């Protein structure tokens, strides 16, 4: 795969949150490389409160990492 992540630095917390979402989505893509399988599975987790909560948790963990890399935008 081509290099796409060159820095965790962002100008704003909003950009940091969007980067955290991107990191989460890329993680899924690296883990399950088949777009067809990801699409098929989406229906299963889209209506699962537990799955959606876990997805939010992964984003939050990535956001913590991005925030720390940006010195919490101080």
N, C-alpha and C positions, 0 to 999 in steps of 0.2 A: 504494500500500500504506500502511496505517496505521503511524504511528510506534509501535514496540514497544521500541526500545532507548533507554532514557533515561539509562543510566549503565553504565560498566564496573566500578563499585565493587561489591565483594561483601564479606560479613563473614568468610568463611573461604576457604581454598584449595579446599576441596571445592565450594563454591558457584561459585568461579571456574572450576573445571574443567567444571562443568555448564553454565556460561555459554559456555565455549569450544565445547562440543558443540552448544549451541543456535546459536551463530554459524555453525558449520560447516554445520549442517542448513539454516539460513535461506539461506546462500549457495547451496546446491544448489537450493533452492526459487526463489530469484530468477533463477538461471541457466536452470533447466529448469522452466518454469511449469506444465507439464502433469503432474498427478498420475498420469495413466494411463501416460505415457511413463516417469516415474520408477519406477513399479511394474514396468513391463516390463523396464527395465534392471537392476533390483535383482538378478534372478537371475544376470545376467552377472557382476556384481562381487562378489556374496556369496561366491563360491567362488574368487575370484582373490586369491592372496596379495599380488600387486603392488598391486591396487586397494585392498585393506584396509590395506596399509602406507601408501599415499598418503593414505587417509582419516585414518589416525592422525597423519600428518605435518601435515595441515591443522589438526587439532584442537590439536596441540602448538604450532603457530605462533600460533593464536588464544589459547592458554593463556599463552604468553609475553607477549602484548599485555595480557591481563587482569592477569597478575601484576605487570607493570610499572605499570599504572594503579593498582594497589593497594599500591604501594611494597613489593611482595613480602610483604605482610601483617606487616610489622615493627611 
